[in-house]
Amino acid sequence: MEALLLGAGLLLGAYVLVYYNLVKAPPCGGIASLRGRTAVVTGANSGIGKMTALELARRGARVVLACRSRERGEAAAFDLRQESGNNEVIFMALDLASLASVRAFATAFLSSEPRLDILIHNAGISSCGRTHEPFNLLLRVNHIGPFLLTHLLLPRLKTCAPSRVVVVSSAAHRRGHLDFTRLDRPVVGWQQELRAYADSKLANVLFARELATQLEGTGVTCYAAHPGPVNSELFLRHVPGWLSPLLRPLAWLVLRTPRGGAQTPLYCALQEGIEPLSGRYFANCHVEEVPPAARDDRAAHRLWEASKRLAGLGPGQDAEPDEDPQPEDPGTPSSRSSPLSEEPTVSEPHPIPHNSPDLSKVTHRIQVKTEPEP
C-alpha cells in the first residue's frame, strides 16, 4: 500500500512539473486598451482563434471573425459579444481554400472597415479529410490563402501603421522541407499529409521572415507564433472515431487549453518593445531560434516569388491599390456599417481615449548571431 501511495505521489509530482514547465502557457500582457483599433482573426469560430478574439474584444478592439462557416462564425460572434461585453465583434465569410473567397473578403473588408491594426492568421488545417483537390490543400489553406490576404490588406495596414501581422505556425516546421518543384501537387494519404503539414508550417516561418524584410521601415511588423501543444479541434478533428474516447482524457491532461494556446499569438500582437524582432519566431511568449532551413533568406525569397505565382499575383500586383480615404484617427469615434447584409448589427463603439499607446516604436530588424545547429 505504501509503495502504491509513493508511486502515485511521484507520478503526481512529475505531472505537476511537466504541466507547469511544458504545458501551462505564460499569460500575455501587452497593451491594455485597444479602443479604436481593428483586428482580423481568421478561423476564430473555435479553439485558439476564438480565445484570441475574446481577449482582443475584452481589451476594446473591434474584432472581425474571418471564418468559413457562416453559422458557426455568427454563433461565435454572438458568444464573444456576450462574454466580452464588446458589441463590436462581427463575422465575415472567408474560405482560405478559395482564392476567390480571399479576394471577396478583402474587397468587403476594405469597403466597410476604415482601419486594420492587427491581422492574425490563425486558421489552418492538419489534414485534407475527404476533400480531393487538384492542388496542395494544406499549403493553400495554411500558407497561400494567408499570403494573398496579407497582400490585399497591406495598403490598409500601412496607412494604419504602426500595425502588426501574426502568423500562427507550429514546432512542426522543424520537420518541414520545401520542394519548390512540387509545392502545389495534391496530397494523398496520411503520410503525405504529415509531410505537407510540416512543410506548410515551415512556409509560415519563412513568410514572416521575408514579409519583415519587405516591410522594413513601413511601421508594419510581423511575427510567427507557435501556440504550443493545444487541446483543440485541430488535434482531434481527424482522429478515428474509435480512438477519440481514448485520446480525449490524455489530451486534457497533457495539452494546453485553447486559452493557453492563444497567449503567444496575443503576445506577438500586443507586446510593446518587440518591434526590432519583426520576422522572428516566438514560442511561450519569447523569441526562439529556428533551424537553418527556417532562417534561410534565399529560400524565404524563393518561397515569396513562388507564392505570388500560386496566389495569382503577377508582377506589379503585390497588392490592390487602396483608394479608400485615410483611416480615422483612433481618438475619433465612428459608426461602421456591417459588411454583409446578413451579419449582426453592431452597436456604437465606446468612447475612445486619445492616449492609447503605439503598437510600434522601432521598425528596423536586429541581426542576431546564432550558433549553428548540429
N, C-alpha and C positions, 0 to 999 in steps of 0.2 A: 504494500500500500504506500509506504514511504517512497519507494522507488517511483511509483506512478505519479505521486504528487510532485516529486522532484523533476521528473521528466516533463510534466505539464507546466511547471514553473519555468523550466528552461525554454520550452517552446514558446510560452507566452512572452518571456523576456526577449527572445530572438525576434519574435514578430514585432514587438514594440520598437526594437532597434531598427529593423528593416522599414517599418512604417514611417517612423519619424525622420529617418535618414534618406530613404529612397522613394517612398510613396507620397507622403504628405507634401503638398506644394507650399512654398513660402507665399504669404499674402502679397498682393500687389498694392503699391502705394500710388505715387504719381499725383497728377493734377486732381484736385478735389472737386472743382466745379467745371463742367463742360457746357454751361448755359450759352446758347448762341452758336454752338458748334454742331456740325452734322457728321454722322458716322454711317458707313455702309458696312454691314456684316453679312457675308454670304453663308448660306447653309445655317441660318440662325433659328430654324424652327425647332431644334432639339440639341441636346448634348452641349459640347463646348461652345458652339456658336450662340446658343440661347443664353448660356450663362455669361458669355462675353457681352452680349447685347443688354442683358439685365443690368450689369454693372455700369455700362455706359449710360443707360437710361436713368439709373439711380443718381448718377452724377449730373444729370440735367441735359444730356445731349439729345438732339433729335436723331433717332435711330431708324434706319431703313433696313428691314429684314429682306434680304435678297434670296428667295427660295424658289425651288422648282414647283412644289405643290401649293396651289392657292389655298386649299382647305387647311392644310397644316400650318402654312405661313400666317394666315389670318388668325387662326386659333392661337398661335404663339404670340402674335402681336397683341391680341386681347389679354392673354395671360400676363405679358410683360407690362402692359399699361396698368393692369390691376395691381401687380406686385410692386412695381417701382413708384407708382403714383405719378408717373410721367405720361401724359396723353400723346406726346409726340413720338410714338412708336408706330410705324406703318409697315405694311407689306408691299413689295413689288416683285413681280414674277421674273425669275431668272433661271434658265436651264443652261448650265455651263457646257453640256454636251452639244449644244446647238449654237453655232457662231451667229446665226440669225437672231436667236434669242438674246445673246450677249449684246448685239448691236441695238436691238429693240429696247433692252433695259437701259443702255447708255443714253439713247435718244430720249426716252421717257424721263429719266433722271435729270438730264441736263436741261430739259424744257420745264421742269417743275421745281427743281431744287437749286436755289442760288448759291449754296455753299457745299463744299466737301472738304472736311478737315481730317478725317480718319477713314481709311479704306482697309478692311480686314478680310483677307482671302482665307476663310475658314472651311468652306465647303470642299469635300473630297470624297472619293470612293476608294475602297481597297480591293474590289472585285468587279468584274463585268456582269456578274449574276447570269441571268438567262439572255441578256441582250447580245446580239451579234451585229456588230457594226463593221463597215469596210475600212475602219481606221482604228488606231490605238485609243480605245475609250478611256483608259486610265490616264494617259498623257493628256488627252483632250480636256477632261474634267479637272484634273489636278494641276495642270500647267497651262495649256494653250488657251483655255477659256479665261482664266485669271490674267494671263498675259495680255490678251486682247482687251479685256475690260479695263485693265490698268491704262493701256494706251489711249483708249477712248475717253477716259476720265481725267487724264493727265492735265489738260488745259485748266480744268476746274480746280484740281489740286494745286497747281502752280499759282493761280490767281488767289487762292485762299492760304498760301504759304504764310507761316510755317504749317506744314501738314505732314501726315505720315501714311506709309503703306506697310502693312504687316502681312507676311505670307506664312501661313501655318504649315510647317514642314514636319519632319519626323526624324528620329535617330536612324530610321531605315535608310536614310540617304547614304549611310556609311557602306551599305551593301550595293549601292547603285553603280551602274556603268552605262554611259550613254553611247550607243552605237548610232552615229549620225547617218549611216547608210540605210537604217531601217527604223527610224524614230517613230513613224506613223503606221507601221504594219499592225494588222489586227492581232489581238492577244487571244490565244486559245489554250485552255487548260489551266489548272491551278498553279502549276509550276511557272508558267509564263506570267501569270498574274502576279505572283510574288515578286518576280524579277521586275516586271513593269511598274509595280507599285514603288519599289525601291528606286527605280530609275526616275519616276516622276517626282519623288521627294528630293532626289539629287538635283533635278531640274529646278525645284523651288529654291534651293540654296544658291545655285548658280544665277538664277534670275534675280534674286535680291542683290547679289553681289554686282552684277552688271548694271542693274537699274540704278544702284547707288552711284556708279561711275557716270552713267548717262545724265543723272540729275544733279551732279555736283554743282553747288553754287545757286541752285534754284530755290532752296528753302524746303524742298520735299525730301524727306529721309525715309529709308525703308529697312526692314529687318526681317530675317527668317526666324521663326519661333517654333521650338519643339515643346508641345504641351505636356510631354511625359506619358507614362503608361496610364491610359484613361479607360475607365469602365463606361464606354459609350456605345451607341448603336453601331458605329463603325467597327467595333471589336466583335460584336455578336451577330451582326446583320446576316453574315453568310456562313455562320456555323451550322452544321447539320442539326436538324431538329432533335435527334436523339442525344446529341452531345450538349445541347444548350443547358438542360437542367443540371448537368454536372459542372459546367464551367461558370454558371452564374454565381454560385456561392463563392467559388475560388476568386472570381473577378472582384467580387465585393470586398474580399479580404486583402488582396494584394495590388489592386489598381486604384488610381485616383478617381475621385468623383469628377463629373464634368466641371463643377465649380473650381476644383483644384486644377484641372487641365486648362482652365481659362486664364490662370494667373500670369503665365509667361506672355501670351499674346497681349494681355492687358498691360503688362509691364512695358512691352515694346511700343504700345500705342500711347501710353500716358506718362512714362517716367521722364522727368526732366534731367538733362545733362548727358543723355546717351547719344546726342546728335553726332558727335565725332565717330561713333561706331556704326554709322549707317552702312548697310550692306553686310553686316556680320550676323552670325548665327547665335541665338540665345536659347538657353535651357535653364530651368529652375531660376528664372529671373536674373541670370547673369550671362555674360558673353562666354562662349565656349569655342575652343578650337575645333576645326574640322579637318578631315583627312585631305591629302593633296588633291584628290580628284574634285573636291568641293571648293577648293580655293585656286583652281586653275583659271586664270583670267582669259587665256586663249580659248579654252573650252566654253567659258561663260559667254564670250563674244560670239563664238560659233553657234551656240545654242540660241542666242538672241536673234541672229540672222535666220536660222532655220525656223524659229518660232514665228517670226514675221511672215515667212512664206506660208507656213501651215495655218496661220491666222488670217491669211488673205490680205496682209498689209504689204503693198508694193513700195518701191522707192518713193520717198516724199509723202507717204501716207501713214506715218507713225502714229498720228492722232488726228481726229477730226477737228476742224477749226472751232474755237469757242467764240461764237458770235453773240452769246448772251451778254447782258450787261454785267458790269463788275459786281461781285458779291457784296451783299450788305454787310456792314460792319457788325461784328457780334454784339456790339453795345446797342444796336438798334433793333427792337422787337419788330417782328413782321408776321403776317399770316401767310400760310402756304396752302395752295390747293392740293388735293390728293391727286397723284399722277394717273390713277386709273379710276374710272367711274365706280367700279365695284369695291374699291378699297374703303376702309372705315374712315369716318370723318375724324379729323384731328382738331383738338381744341386749340385755342390761342396759346402761344408759348408763354412761359413765365417771364417776369421782368428779368433783364439780363444785366449783370454788373459790368462796369466799364473796366475793371481792373483784373480781368481774367488773365492768367499768366500765359506767356507764349509757349507753344509746343516746341519751339526750336530757337536756339540762340547761336549755334555754330553749325555750319553745314559742310565743312571740309572733313575728309576722312583721315584717320590716323593710321599710319603704316605700323603694324605690329609685327615684330620679329618673332618667329616661332621656330622651335626646334623641329627638324624633320622627323616625321613619324616613322617608326620601324616598319 
